[in-house]
Amino acid sequence: MAGTAQTEPAIWDPDEITITVQGGTHHHDLITELAALLADLGAPSTATGGLRCFCGDPIVIPQEAIAAGPL
């Protein structure tokens, strides 16, 4: 994806098994986008609304990143 502007807040790369996050994305928008993307990948949902990887591991956005403003 080098040289291409990212238009989505979060993009799944199946070759690298990573999610690339667009800089400047507000964390509320990012969480919503990640939840939808992970659901599409078959990630389990949680009763508390927390994010889980499709492998079942919890996903944590570091508090420092949230406190710093848009990611």
C-alpha positions as CSV (number, residue, x, y, z in Angstrom):
1,M,0.0,0.0,0.0
2,A,3.0,2.3,-0.2
3,G,2.4,5.5,-1.9
4,T,-1.4,5.2,-1.5
5,A,-3.3,7.6,0.8
6,Q,-5.3,5.7,3.4
7,T,-9.0,6.8,3.3
8,E,-10.4,4.3,5.9
9,P,-9.8,4.8,9.6
10,A,-8.6,1.2,9.9
11,I,-7.5,-1.3,7.2
12,W,-6.9,-5.0,7.7
13,D,-3.9,-6.5,5.9
14,P,-4.3,-10.2,5.7
15,D,-0.7,-10.7,4.4
16,E,0.8,-9.0,7.4
17,I,-2.0,-9.9,9.9
18,T,-2.1,-6.3,11.0
19,I,-4.6,-3.5,11.2
20,T,-3.2,-0.1,10.0
21,V,-4.7,2.9,11.7
22,Q,-5.0,6.2,9.9
23,G,-3.3,9.1,11.8
24,G,-5.7,11.7,13.1
25,T,-8.5,9.3,13.7
26,H,-10.6,10.1,16.8
27,H,-10.5,7.2,19.2
28,H,-14.3,6.9,19.3
29,D,-14.4,6.5,15.5
30,L,-11.5,4.1,15.6
31,I,-13.2,1.9,18.2
32,T,-16.4,1.8,16.1
33,E,-14.4,1.0,12.9
34,L,-12.3,-1.7,14.7
35,A,-15.4,-3.3,16.1
36,A,-17.0,-3.6,12.7
37,L,-13.8,-4.8,11.1
38,L,-13.2,-7.4,13.8
39,A,-16.8,-8.6,13.5
40,D,-16.3,-9.1,9.8
41,L,-13.2,-11.2,10.6
42,G,-15.2,-13.4,12.9
43,A,-14.0,-12.0,16.2
44,P,-16.1,-12.9,19.2
45,S,-18.3,-10.2,20.7
46,T,-18.2,-9.4,24.4
47,A,-21.0,-8.5,26.8
48,T,-19.0,-5.4,27.9
49,G,-18.4,-4.2,24.4
50,G,-14.6,-4.6,24.6
51,L,-12.7,-5.4,21.5
52,R,-11.4,-8.9,20.9
53,C,-9.1,-10.2,18.2
54,F,-10.5,-12.9,15.9
55,C,-8.1,-15.2,17.8
56,G,-10.0,-14.3,21.0
57,D,-7.3,-12.1,22.7
58,P,-8.5,-8.8,24.1
59,I,-7.4,-5.6,22.2
60,V,-6.3,-2.7,24.3
61,I,-5.7,0.8,23.0
62,P,-3.1,2.3,25.3
63,Q,-4.4,5.0,27.6
64,E,-1.5,7.2,26.6
65,A,-2.7,7.1,22.9
66,I,-6.3,7.9,24.0
67,A,-5.1,10.8,26.2
68,A,-3.0,12.2,23.4
69,G,-6.1,12.9,21.3
70,P,-6.8,11.6,17.8
71,L,-4.8,8.6,16.9
